[in-house]
Amino acid sequence: MIDLAGVRKRFGATLALDGVTCRLDGRAIGLLGPNGAGKTTLMKVLLGLIRPDEGQVRVLGLDATREPRAVRMRLGYAAEGPGRMPGLSGLESVAYAAELCGLRRRQALLRAHDMLDLVGLDESRYRDVETYSTGMHQRVKVAMALVHDPDLVLLDEPTSGLDPQSRDALLDLVVHLRDGGGPAVLLSTHLLKDVERTCDACLIMQAGQVRFAGRLADLQLPQAATYDLRLARPCPPLAAALEASGAAVTLGRRPEVMEVRLPEGAPVEAIWRAIAATDAAVFHLEPRAASLEEAFLHAIGEAP
């Protein structure tokens, strides 16, 4: 879907993209990174709105530098910020976006009705967009990005400033697009939970560089020295035996669930020896997968 090789972009003294190289595919890709990481610049490069100083940018098999208009016809884009057009209703805003993409007026209106139904603005379609709430503004921007039936839609911080109910509704829409045969989604956000809920792959950036690119499952690899342990019934002597061997034990909300972190270099057999010594009844033991937050902090070099 996205193929980048050595992409650089400088704005004066600021190097916004520093040799970005990655290949990405998937139905929903999270674009993660702290503020100033280069996420918005990268999205505009993918759209052909900004020309990189160096490197190759291919989106859906097209060269975004040489064929920017062809790329944009296959992409949808919901930029960060209000992005409203004063004096237009929700329906007129979405229909206007469709006409800009080449649809005739009647077809644009019909398509706009469908998109407003999809994003949950069916009852507000004739209201002036200036009367919309922040959540409604975000949804009408998504409708405008989807109206020409793109193959890939780019959403830049779509849940920023939303209340919990509006945020849930918008994330549900992203999941619907991912699973419903609609366009693929590139979701740029600094909210890890949004990516964890909606995406199957991610790109992590920091200071204009790629720190990780690939499937979420590959990012959240099991931690070799940390294990999830579940017992049939509580066994306090097991925790004591594990701690005596040098392991760190964290009990879960229920006493029969624990997290065991072994000393560096210690084999998993140390856990089994403690189990055998205390006659604990174990039905689950496996390496603990890193949370997305832990994996993200490790990727950008800020792991504790």
C-alpha positions in Angstrom: 0.0 0.0 0.0 2.7 2.5 1.0 6.4 2.1 -0.1 8.9 4.8 1.0 12.6 4.8 0.4 15.0 7.4 1.8 12.4 10.2 2.0 13.8 13.5 3.3 12.1 16.9 3.7 13.6 20.0 5.3 11.8 23.2 6.3 14.6 25.7 6.9 16.7 24.4 9.8 14.1 21.7 10.6 14.5 18.3 9.2 10.9 17.1 9.3 11.6 13.7 7.5 15.0 12.2 7.9 15.5 9.2 5.5 12.1 7.6 6.0 12.2 4.1 4.6 9.4 1.5 5.1 6.8 -0.7 3.4 3.3 -0.9 4.9 0.2 -2.9 4.2 -3.0 -3.7 6.1 -6.6 -2.6 6.4 -5.9 -0.1 9.2 -2.5 1.4 9.8 -1.7 3.6 12.9 0.7 6.4 12.4 2.2 7.0 15.9 4.7 9.5 17.3 5.1 12.4 19.7 4.3 15.9 18.6 6.9 17.1 16.0 7.7 13.5 14.9 6.8 14.3 11.3 3.5 12.6 11.0 1.5 15.4 9.3 4.4 16.1 6.9 4.5 12.5 5.9 0.8 12.4 5.2 1.1 15.5 3.0 4.0 13.8 1.2 1.9 10.7 0.6 -0.8 13.0 -0.8 1.6 14.7 -3.2 0.9 18.0 -1.5 4.5 18.4 -0.4 7.4 17.3 -2.6 10.2 15.6 -0.8 13.7 16.8 -1.1 15.0 13.3 -1.6 13.7 9.8 -1.9 10.9 7.8 -3.5 7.2 7.8 -2.4 4.9 5.2 -3.8 1.2 4.9 -2.7 -1.0 2.2 -4.1 1.6 1.5 -6.7 1.7 5.2 -7.9 4.6 7.6 -7.6 3.3 10.4 -5.5 6.0 12.8 -6.6 5.4 12.3 -10.4 1.7 11.5 -10.3 0.3 13.6 -7.4 -3.2 14.1 -9.0 -3.6 10.4 -9.8 -2.6 9.6 -6.2 -5.1 12.1 -4.7 -8.0 10.7 -6.8 -7.5 7.4 -5.0 -7.0 8.9 -1.5 -9.2 10.6 0.9 -7.9 13.0 3.5 -9.4 14.5 6.7 -7.0 17.1 7.9 -6.5 18.1 11.6 -8.5 21.1 12.7 -12.0 22.4 11.9 -11.8 22.5 8.1 -15.3 23.8 7.7 -16.6 25.9 4.8 -18.8 28.7 6.3 -22.3 29.1 4.8 -22.7 25.5 3.7 -24.8 22.8 5.3 -23.3 19.4 6.0 -24.9 18.0 2.8 -23.6 20.9 0.7 -20.1 20.5 2.2 -19.8 16.8 1.3 -21.4 17.3 -2.1 -19.0 20.1 -2.9 -16.1 17.8 -2.0 -17.5 15.2 -4.4 -17.8 17.7 -7.2 -14.2 18.7 -6.7 -13.3 15.0 -7.3 -15.2 15.0 -10.6 -18.7 13.8 -9.7 -21.6 15.5 -11.4 -24.0 17.5 -9.2 -26.8 14.9 -9.0 -24.4 12.1 -8.4 -22.5 14.2 -5.8 -25.6 14.9 -3.8 -26.7 11.2 -3.8 -23.3 10.2 -2.7 -23.2 12.9 0.0 -26.5 11.6 1.4 -25.0 8.1 1.7 -21.8 9.3 3.4 -23.7 11.4 5.9 -25.8 8.3 6.8 -22.6 6.3 7.2 -21.0 8.8 9.6 -24.2 9.3 11.6 -25.1 12.8 10.5 -28.4 11.9 8.8 -30.5 14.1 11.0 -28.2 17.1 10.8 -27.4 17.1 7.1 -29.3 20.3 6.3 -27.9 22.3 9.2 -25.2 24.9 8.7 -21.8 23.4 9.5 -21.0 26.4 11.7 -23.6 25.1 14.2 -22.0 21.7 14.4 -20.3 20.4 17.5 -16.6 19.4 17.4 -17.5 15.7 17.1 -19.9 16.5 14.2 -17.2 18.6 12.5 -14.9 15.6 12.7 -17.5 13.3 11.2 -18.4 15.6 8.3 -14.7 15.8 7.5 -14.5 12.0 7.3 -17.6 12.0 5.1 -15.9 14.5 2.7 -12.8 12.3 2.7 -14.9 9.2 1.8 -17.3 10.7 -0.7 -15.4 9.9 -3.9 -14.9 6.2 -2.9 -11.1 6.2 -2.3 -8.9 3.2 -1.9 -7.2 4.6 1.2 -8.3 7.3 3.6 -5.9 9.4 5.7 -7.2 10.6 9.0 -5.1 13.2 10.9 -5.9 13.2 14.6 -9.6 12.6 14.0 -10.5 12.1 17.7 -8.7 15.2 19.0 -10.9 17.3 21.2 -13.8 14.8 21.2 -15.9 13.8 24.2 -15.8 10.1 25.1 -19.1 9.3 23.3 -18.1 11.1 20.1 -14.7 9.4 20.2 -16.2 6.0 20.5 -18.6 6.7 17.6 -15.7 7.8 15.4 -13.5 4.8 16.3 -16.4 2.5 15.6 -16.6 4.1 12.1 -12.9 3.3 11.6 -13.5 -0.3 12.6 -16.5 -0.5 10.2 -14.3 0.8 7.4 -11.6 -1.7 8.2 -13.9 -4.6 8.4 -16.6 -3.7 6.0 -14.9 -3.7 2.6 -14.5 0.1 2.5 -11.2 1.9 2.0 -8.1 1.1 4.0 -7.3 3.6 6.8 -4.1 5.4 7.8 -4.9 6.8 11.3 -2.5 9.5 12.5 -2.8 9.9 16.3 -0.9 10.3 19.5 -3.5 8.2 21.4 -2.2 4.6 21.7 -5.6 3.2 22.7 -7.1 4.4 19.4 -4.5 2.5 17.4 -4.8 -0.6 19.7 -8.6 -0.6 19.2 -8.7 0.0 15.4 -5.4 -0.9 13.7 -3.7 -4.1 12.6 -0.4 -2.4 11.7 1.5 0.7 12.7 4.3 3.1 11.8 6.1 4.7 14.7 8.1 7.9 14.1 10.3 10.1 16.2 12.3 13.1 15.1 11.4 12.4 11.4 12.7 8.9 11.5 11.0 5.5 11.5 11.3 3.5 14.7 9.0 0.7 13.8 6.9 -0.3 10.7 4.9 -3.5 10.6 2.1 -5.5 12.3 1.0 -4.7 15.8 1.4 -8.3 16.7 5.1 -8.1 15.7 5.6 -4.9 17.8 4.0 -6.4 20.9 6.3 -9.4 21.1 6.3 -11.6 24.2 8.8 -10.4 26.8 11.2 -13.3 27.3 11.7 -12.8 31.1 8.1 -12.0 32.1 5.4 -14.6 32.4 1.7 -14.6 33.0 0.8 -17.3 35.5 -2.7 -18.4 36.5 -3.6 -21.0 39.2 -6.6 -23.1 39.8 -6.7 -21.7 43.3 -4.6 -19.2 45.3 -1.2 -20.5 46.5 0.7 -17.9 48.7 3.7 -20.2 49.2 4.3 -20.1 45.4 4.8 -16.4 45.4 7.1 -16.7 48.3 9.1 -19.4 46.6 9.4 -17.4 43.4 10.6 -14.3 45.3 13.1 -16.4 47.2 14.6 -17.5 43.8 15.1 -13.9 42.8 11.9 -13.4 40.7 9.6 -10.3 41.0 6.0 -11.3 41.6 3.0 -9.0 41.0 -0.4 -10.3 42.0 -3.4 -9.5 39.8 -6.8 -8.4 41.0 -7.5 -12.0 41.8 -4.9 -13.9 44.0 -4.7 -16.8 41.6 -3.4 -14.6 38.8 0.2 -13.3 38.9 2.9 -11.8 36.8 6.4 -13.2 37.2 9.5 -11.4 36.1 12.6 -13.6 36.2 16.1 -12.3 36.9 18.1 -11.7 33.7 19.4 -14.9 32.2 17.2 -17.1 34.5 15.4 -20.0 32.5 11.6 -20.6 32.8 12.5 -23.8 34.6 12.9 -21.7 37.7 9.2 -21.1 37.7 8.5 -24.8 37.3 10.8 -25.7 40.2 8.9 -23.3 42.4 5.6 -24.8 41.3 6.8 -28.4 42.0 8.1 -27.4 45.4 4.8 -25.8 46.5 2.4 -28.3 44.7 0.6 -25.3 43.1 -2.2 -26.2 40.6 -1.3 -24.3 37.4 -3.4 -24.2 34.2 -1.8 -21.3 32.3 1.8 -20.1 31.9 3.1 -18.1 28.9 5.4 -15.2 28.1 3.7 -11.9 28.7 3.2 -9.8 25.6 4.2 -6.1 25.9 1.4 -3.6 26.0 1.3 -1.2 23.1 2.4 1.6 25.5 5.5 -0.4 26.6 6.2 -1.4 23.0 5.9 2.2 21.8 8.2 3.6 24.6 10.7 0.9 23.7 10.5 1.8 20.0 11.3 5.5 20.6 13.9 4.7 23.2 12.1 5.8 26.3 11.4 2.5 27.9 11.8 2.5 31.7 
